[in-house]
């Protein structure tokens, strides 16, 4: 399985040292990332599995896509500087 956002994670793992961040801060950022990606996967699987069982797989996939789109749109509105990131 492909790791989500490999560029971001490798940048945090390797490039974060270039920013001279304290080690404790880098550890907290990576632990929050791992918790969000790995720790929340079972909850999402359960939720979308229940949706697929109740309304079918296409509805579950569509609802997942809508959740992602709303999340991305919210991030662009709340953090407009993300558009200017290179």
C-alpha positions in Angstrom: 0.0 0.0 0.0 1.3 3.5 -0.9 2.0 5.7 2.0 -0.2 8.8 2.0 1.6 12.0 1.1 5.1 10.5 0.9 6.6 13.8 0.1 5.3 15.4 3.2 6.3 12.6 5.5 9.8 12.4 4.1 10.2 16.1 4.3 9.1 16.1 8.0 11.4 13.1 8.7 14.5 14.4 6.8 14.0 18.0 5.9 12.6 19.0 9.3 16.1 18.9 10.6 17.1 21.7 8.2 14.6 24.0 9.9 16.4 23.6 13.2 13.3 22.5 15.0 13.7 21.2 18.5 13.7 17.4 18.6 10.7 17.3 20.9 8.6 19.3 18.4 9.5 17.1 15.5 8.6 14.1 17.6 5.2 15.6 18.5 4.4 16.5 14.8 5.3 13.0 13.7 3.4 11.3 16.5 0.3 13.4 15.6 0.7 12.4 12.0 1.0 8.7 12.8 -2.0 8.9 15.2 -4.1 10.6 12.5 -3.2 8.3 9.7 -2.8 4.9 11.5 -4.9 5.4 14.6 -8.0 6.7 12.9 -8.0 4.1 10.0 -10.0 1.5 12.0 -12.7 4.1 12.9 -13.0 5.2 9.3 -13.1 1.6 8.1 -15.9 0.8 10.6 -17.9 3.9 9.6 -17.6 3.4 5.8 -18.1 -0.3 6.2 -21.4 0.4 7.9 -22.4 2.9 5.2 -21.5 0.3 2.5 -23.6 -2.4 4.2 -26.5 -0.1 4.7 -26.6 1.8 1.4 -24.1 0.0 -0.9 -20.5 0.5 -1.8 -21.0 3.3 -4.4 -22.8 5.4 -1.7 -20.0 4.8 0.7 -17.3 5.7 -1.8 -19.2 8.8 -2.8 -19.7 9.9 0.8 -15.9 9.4 1.4 -15.1 11.5 -1.6 -17.5 14.2 -0.4 -15.8 14.2 3.1 -12.4 14.6 1.4 -13.7 17.4 -0.8 -15.3 19.3 2.1 -12.1 18.9 4.1 -9.9 20.1 1.4 -12.2 23.1 0.7 -12.3 23.9 4.4 -8.5 23.9 4.6 -8.2 26.2 1.6 -10.6 28.7 3.2 -9.2 28.5 6.7 -5.6 28.5 5.6 -5.3 30.5 2.4 -1.5 30.4 2.6 -1.6 26.7 1.6 -2.3 27.8 -2.0 1.0 29.7 -2.1 3.1 26.7 -0.8 5.7 25.3 -3.1 
